[in-house]
Structure formats: structure tokens, C-alpha cells
Amino acid sequence: MTRALPPRNVIEVADGFWNIRGSFMIAGIYDLGTHASLVRRASGKYLLLDACAFSDETQRWLRELTRDGEDLEAILHLHPFHTLHVRAVHEAFPNAKLYGTARHQDKLGDLPWQALRTDDARLHAAFGADLGFSVPRGVDFIPQNEKFHFASVLAFHHASKTLHVDDTLLYLRVPWPFRLFKPDLTRLHPTLASVLERRPGAAADFRAWGHELVEAARNVQNLCAAHSTVLLARKNDGPSIGARVEAAVRSVSGKLAAHERKYG
């Protein structure tokens, strides 16, 4: 049987990985955008990373691909502050196991959350055959000031060499006419200085995590970022994603040095 083609808001990143682009309006004026990703496991079952609003067309496509949700094993919510569409997506696919962070469980405590959290190494091991995970160190994962959305769980899909990331790492297309001089930017979220833990060694811990991220990114060919767009290997005419991530990590060295001067 021929499967339906993905809707226009769904990007087929690679075989077995689709990025679903969603809308997130700021003050009803500016669409910052958001996303979710559908991953086909080696077993043939599926995982959904994060959630966004699904149009009727997108939901029909998801249902056809997953046999009306029967093959959707789990939904993994990876960003503590991305909670807006959690309930709606759970209600659309109630048989999928639900995983999230402590904040997801606190804000939506009536939902049937699994005990393991998405920032837990045991969950990473459980899904490790298909996905690698990375959690920033040296920062407040869930800061008290909810304006600071730096930390999230980064997910690497081994088979397609794709990185799915929320606010932690930004990929931005520069608007015209500035694109003539610099077409795009890859940066760590600008709130880093505000979420570094106020303790000795926090900057060193983050620096070590940044080095690990750079090494992991050397194998990445596709980047799916939440509030911007995707960078696909087949359309990347600039530096490799590994080189972009390395430059992004290098660019925060001044912030880390300033933190070390203050806290040690």
C-alpha cells in the first residue's frame, strides 16, 4: 500500500526521521515557531520527540504512518518549558507512553507519566539503540526564572545522523538583505550566562559538556532546531554542522571566563 506523502509542514529529513514544524505566536504578532520530530526505530515502531500543534492533515498522516497510533511507542518531551501542546498530543495518541522532565510532571500531573524522566541516564540507556542523548551540565536545568529557556535534552538519531534540539542550540536563517553577507547563524541560546550555576566549577562543567557536544556533532549531518528551521545535509552549502557547533561553543568562552572569575 502506498503511504500518503507528508504534509507541507513536515520535512522528511532522512529515511526514518521527519521534522514537524509548528506555530508559536509571540504577542499574537510574531510566529517564533516550534517543532516535534517523528523517529522510526530499528524495530519498525515509532517515537515522537516533543510536541506541537498538529493540523488535521498532519494528524491523519501520523495516524496512517503509525497504524492509528498503535506503532507509536512513546512521546519524549525534551524541554522543561515546552508544555503548551503536551496534553493535546497525549489525547490524540493516548496509548503512547509519556515521558517528560520534572516540570512536565509538575505542570500536568494528572497525565499518565512514566517514572523515568527524559533527562535521566536510565531512559537514555533504554532508548540507546536508536537515540543518543545529551544534557547540559553546569547549568540550572529548570531555573526559577522561567524566562531562561536554555537547557533541554538534545537527541541524536543514530541512523539518520540527525540532531533534534530545542532552545539550547539555535539555527537561524538571517533575513534579507543581511543574508547576502551572512546567510545563517548557529548559536547557543543567549540566556547561558543567566543559567550557569552560581558555584565553583560550574563553568568548567559546562565547558566539558561543550567539548562532548562538539565531538558528538562531528557525526551529525542534519540539524532540527525548535524556533527556527532545519539544516539538511543535502542543502548545506556552508560549514559542516560539526564545525558550526564548534564555533557556537567557542563563542561563549568569554561568558564562561567571566563566570569563573566571579565564582571560581
N, C-alpha and C positions, 0 to 999 in steps of 0.2 A: 504494500500500500504506500502511495506517495504521501509524504508528510507535507503539511502546509508550510509555506515559506514564512520566516519570521516577519512580524510587523515592522514598520519603518523605524520604530523607536528601539528595536532590538538589533544589536550589532553582533553578527557571527564572527567572533574574534578568531577562533580556530576550531578545528574539529573537536566537539565536546565542550565548548565554552562559549556562552552567549552573555553579552552585557546588555542589561535593560536600562535605558535612560529614562529617568523620571523627572517630574517638575517639583521645584521647591521655591515658592514665591516669597520674596522679601518685601514686606510692606505693600503687598499686592501690586508691585510695580516691576521689580526685577526678578527674573527667574534664575536663581542660583544653580538649579539642577541638583539631582541626586541620582542614585543608581542601585541596582541589585545585579547579581550575576547568577546564571544557572550553569551548573557544572555536571557533566556526565561522568560518573565514577567508572573505574575499570570493570566493575561488576555489571554495568549497564543501568544501574539506579542513578538517581539524581540528588544533588544538593542545591539549595538556594542560599546564596550569601547576601545577607542584608535584605531590605525590603524597600519598595517604593510603591506609589500608586500605579495599579495595573489597569489599563483600559480594557474594555470588553474584548477587543481584538487580541490584546496581549494575553489576557486570561484564557481565551479559547485556545490560543497557540500553546500555552503552558499545559493546559489540560490534555490536549492531543498528544504532546510530546511525552507526558508522564502518565499516560493511561488514566486520565481523570484524577491525577494526583496519587494514584496507587504506587507509582515508582519514585515519588518524591520522598526520600527517606528522612530528610531533616532540613530545617531552616536555621542557619547560623547567623545570629546578629552580632556584628563585629565592632560596632561603635557605640559606646555607652550613651551618647546623646542623640543617636538616630532611633527615635522611638515612635515617630508620628504614624507610621504605616504598619507597625508590628501587629496590632490587633486585626486589622482588615485582612492582611495576608494569612494570618493564622486561621481566621474564619473561612477564607477561601480554600485553604488546604489543611483542614484540621487533623488529618492523620499523620502529617509530617511531624517528627519530633522537634521540639522547640528548645533552642539553646540561645543564651544571651549572657550579658555581663550582670554584675550585681545591680547596676542601676536599672536595667531592663526588668529584673525581677522585683525591684522595689516599686517601680512606677506602674507595673502591670502585674501585680501579684496574684491576680485571680486566674491568670493563664497557666496552662499546664507545663511549666518549665521543667526541663531536665535538671538534675542536680549539678552536673558538670557545667562550668561556665566557659565561655569561649576564650577567655584569657588563661585558662588552666592548662598546664602542660599535659595532663592526663587526657583531655579532649584532643589536644594536638596529636598525641600518640594514637588515639582511637581512629582518627581520620588521616593518619600519616601516609598511608599507601597512595593517597590521591593528592593530598594538600600538605604544604609546609606552612607554618605559622610563625609570626614574629611579633613580639610585644615590646614596645619601647621601655627601656629601663632608665632609672634616674629621674623620672617624671611622675607627677600625680596622674594616675590612670583615670580617676574620676575626681577632678578638683572641685572644691566647694564652690568656686565661682564658675557658674555654668556657661559663662561666655567663652571659656577657654576650651576649645574642642580639639586639642592637639592629638591626644592619644587614642589609638584604636588598635585592633588586631589586624595585622596585614596577612593576607592569604596568598600563597603561591601555588598555582596549579601546575603540577609536575609535567603532565602530558603535553599541555599546550604552551608551557613556558610563559604563563601569564600571571601578572601580579594584580590582584584586586585590593584596592586600598581606599579608605575613606579620607578623613581630613588630614591625617598625618603627613601624607605626601601629596602635593598638588601638581597637576599638569595643566597648564593654561595656554590656550591659543591667544596670542596678542591681537587686539583689534586692529583693523585697518585705520590709518595708513601706517601705523607703527610696525606692522608685520613686515614691511619692506626692510626694516633694519634688524629686527629680531622676531622670528616667526612664532616662537613659543618659549615657555619657561617651565622648568621643573624645580620645585622648591619644597622645603619642609614648611609646615604650617607656621605662620608668623607668631603664634602665641607661645612658642617654645620657651622663651625667657620667663614667661609668667607661670609655667607649669613645672619647671625644674624644681625638684625637692630642695627645700631650704636646709641642707645638711652637708657636711663634708663628704666628698666623694661622689655626689650626685652627678656632677658634670663628667667625671671620669667614667661613671657607669653609662651615661648616655653616649659618650664618645666611643666606648667599647661596643655598645649596641649599634651605633652608626657604622662602625667598621664591619660588623657582621652583616648589616643591611647591604652595604656596598658589595660584599663578597657574594651574597645571595642574588643580588640584582645582575651580576655578570651573566647569569644564565637566563635572564628574563628577556623575552622578545616582544611582549605585548603588555601595555600598562593601562589599566582601567581605574580612573580616578573619579571620586564621587561628584564633586561640584564643578566639573569642567567637561572633560570628554575623554576619549580613548586615544592611545597612541599605538598603532598597529605596526608590526614588523614590515608588512607589505607597503605601508605608506610612510615609513620613517626615512626621510632623506637627510636627516641630521645625525648627531652623535647617537651611539647606542644607548639603550636605556641604562645599562650599567654605568656608562660614562656620565649620563645625566644625573643619576642618583649620587654618584661620587662627588660631582660638583655641588649638588644640593647639600650634602653632608659637610663638605669643606666650607661652604659659605656661612655656616653657623659657628665656626671656630671662635670668632670674636665673642659671641654670646656665652659660649662655654668658658672661655678665659675670664670674662668679667664675673661670671658666677663663682669660679674658683677663687678669684681674688677676694670675694666677699665672704664665701662660706668655707673655702678650703677644698 
